[in-house]
Structures are given as C-alpha cells and as structure tokens.
C-alpha cells in the first residue's frame, strides 16, 4: 500500500524526543530533507526547527497557507477541533494507558498481572469448550454431556422414559 502520511504543510506530528516529547505540532514549512519548521500554538510549542527523525506523522492535517504565521496556525487548529479528535484516537488512548501503568507500584503491578492471568484462564476454558464442540468442517458436534442434560430436563418435566435420537 502506498504511503498515506506525507511531510507537508499542515500535517500534524507528535514529537518523539527531546524536551517536546509527546506534544503535538503542525508542520509549517519544510527546510530540507531532514528538517522542518514546526509550530504548536495550542500545545505550548514555540515555532522552531525540528528533525524529521524526532517526529511521528499522524493522520491529521489542517489547512493553512504555506509559512503561515502563528496566529493563522492557531486559528486553523481551533477550527479543525483537533484536540477532541486526538483524545478519542487509539494512539492517544495507548499513550494515556502507558502513563497510568508507569505510575503503578509493585503491589499494583502484581494485582494487574494476577487479574490478567485469571482472565486468560477463563478465555482458554471458553475457547477449548468451543473447540471441543465443533467438528473440523465447522458443524456442531453432539457430546454425551448434552444427551445427559436433555434426559435430566425431560425427567424434571415428568416424562417417564425419554427417547432421544442419536
């Protein structure tokens, strides 16, 4: 699949290194093959050069003219409602979870590991039960346990000798 995220004016990027790590910026101008001019008026990032190696391009792009001043970038950023779009993105959710996890103490990490282990046991049991009930062609397999349960139900309803088909 061809590239979808290009280095272009208005592309929103997330800083990955340095003092700006984790902040969103807008690309205002391309200086050369390795550097761009970025501005983040609503994220507290002043206009400055930034290496492309230190940026992760996002899928978001806002429209403003080439080399626009900060006030125009701010206005375009506010009109695009980028903050709310970013909050619901999976990228932002993952970053928030990582931040929460880094603040756990030893006992909290133990409880989390124990809860995951219990959840995985339940999932494994459910998966194996479904696997046991299906044939290789995908059809449902009748088990002896099913026949016993059906007989118990019929007896509880008052049927003397239940007749079940195989």
CORBELVEN-V285064 format. One record per helix or strand of 2 or more residues. SS is the DSSP state (A for helix, B for strand). FROM is the first residue (numbers start at 0). LEN is the number of residues. If there is no record, write none. Layout:
# CORBELVEN-V285064
SS_FROM_LEN ; SS_FROM_LEN
This chain:
# CORBELVEN-V285064
B_10_5 ; A_17_3 ; B_23_7 ; B_34_6 ; B_44_7 ; A_51_3 ; B_54_7 ; A_69_11 ; A_81_7 ; A_89_13 ; A_105_28 ; A_143_14
